[in-house]
Amino acid sequence: MKKLLALISCATVLGLGFSACNDDDDTYNLSDYQDWRKQNDAWVAEMQQRKNPDGTPYYQTVVPAWNPNVFILMHFFNDRAETAGNLVPLYTSTVDVRYIGHNCEDEPFDSSYNVNVYGKPGISRFACNGVIDGWAIALENMHVGDTAEIIVPYNVAYGVSYTGTILPYSSLRFNLRLDDIYKYEAK
């Protein structure tokens, strides 16, 4: 009888251990997000086809030299001739930006406008090489003072990761302003 009780106790402890390792709250199945992935892919394709009233493309497709297999879409709100002489950040630069991020359903998920750091309300500071690839691509194509809307496909955003309120396969839209370059090149 003692052996049976010991065996039941061991089984219970093992069962609890396995269930703790298999906690559903910490894991997710990517196949559950296939419809979301299709919706995001369709949204990016739709944005690629968007036109200005004169029939020209609304977004410019930007392909980085370091990976010709990825892209982002950019639309500048400012006259780029006015900022053409301003600095462009390097991949190793640290920049001050203003931004708001939305998912493909136009739901906001993050914003610098609620931040009051660095003595400048609404400014966030990031290293270009410390952000998602889509932002790095955009920032390397912006001059200080540029304001753009960028569409970031999920493969250059957070990919298949579940990050805060951002689901796997989420393609994102950011309104992004390059306010300043805090450090032009990291040492």
TAVEN-V321207 format. One record per residue. N is the residue number from 0. RES is the residue in three letters. D_FIRST is the distance of its C-alpha to the first C-alpha in whole Angstrom. Layout:
BEGIN
n-><N:N>
res-><RES:RES>
d_first-><D_FIRST:D_FIRST>
END
This chain:
BEGIN
n-><0:1:2:3:4:5:6:7:8:9:10:11:12:13:14:15:16:17:18:19:20:21:22:23:24:25:26:27:28:29:30:31:32:33:34:35:36:37:38:39:40:41:42:43:44:45:46:47:48:49:50:51:52:53:54:55:56:57:58:59:60:61:62:63:64:65:66:67:68:69:70:71:72:73:74:75:76:77:78:79:80:81:82:83:84:85:86:87:88:89:90:91:92:93:94:95:96:97:98:99:100:101:102:103:104:105:106:107:108:109:110:111:112:113:114:115:116:117:118:119:120:121:122:123:124:125:126:127:128:129:130:131:132:133:134:135:136:137:138:139:140:141:142:143:144:145:146:147:148:149:150:151:152:153:154:155:156:157:158:159:160:161:162:163:164:165:166:167:168:169:170:171:172:173:174:175:176:177:178:179:180:181:182:183:184:185:186>
res-><MET:LYS:LYS:LEU:LEU:ALA:LEU:ILE:SER:CYS:ALA:THR:VAL:LEU:GLY:LEU:GLY:PHE:SER:ALA:CYS:ASN:ASP:ASP:ASP:ASP:THR:TYR:ASN:LEU:SER:ASP:TYR:GLN:ASP:TRP:ARG:LYS:GLN:ASN:ASP:ALA:TRP:VAL:ALA:GLU:MET:GLN:GLN:ARG:LYS:ASN:PRO:ASP:GLY:THR:PRO:TYR:TYR:GLN:THR:VAL:VAL:PRO:ALA:TRP:ASN:PRO:ASN:VAL:PHE:ILE:LEU:MET:HIS:PHE:PHE:ASN:ASP:ARG:ALA:GLU:THR:ALA:GLY:ASN:LEU:VAL:PRO:LEU:TYR:THR:SER:THR:VAL:ASP:VAL:ARG:TYR:ILE:GLY:HIS:ASN:CYS:GLU:ASP:GLU:PRO:PHE:ASP:SER:SER:TYR:ASN:VAL:ASN:VAL:TYR:GLY:LYS:PRO:GLY:ILE:SER:ARG:PHE:ALA:CYS:ASN:GLY:VAL:ILE:ASP:GLY:TRP:ALA:ILE:ALA:LEU:GLU:ASN:MET:HIS:VAL:GLY:ASP:THR:ALA:GLU:ILE:ILE:VAL:PRO:TYR:ASN:VAL:ALA:TYR:GLY:VAL:SER:TYR:THR:GLY:THR:ILE:LEU:PRO:TYR:SER:SER:LEU:ARG:PHE:ASN:LEU:ARG:LEU:ASP:ASP:ILE:TYR:LYS:TYR:GLU:ALA:LYS>
d_first-><0:4:5:5:6:9:10:11:12:14:15:16:18:20:21:23:24:26:27:29:30:31:33:36:38:39:39:42:43:46:47:46:50:52:54:54:56:58:59:60:62:64:65:66:68:70:70:72:74:75:79:81:84:87:84:83:79:78:75:76:74:73:71:71:72:69:67:69:66:66:68:68:71:73:76:78:79:82:85:84:87:87:84:85:86:83:80:77:74:73:69:69:70:69:70:71:70:70:68:66:63:63:60:62:62:64:61:61:59:60:63:65:67:65:65:67:67:69:72:73:71:69:69:66:66:65:65:66:64:61:61:60:63:64:66:67:69:70:71:73:75:76:79:78:79:78:76:74:72:69:67:64:62:59:59:61:59:55:54:51:50:48:50:50:52:53:51:51:54:56:60:62:65:67:70:70:73:74:75:76:74:73:73:75:73:70:70>
END
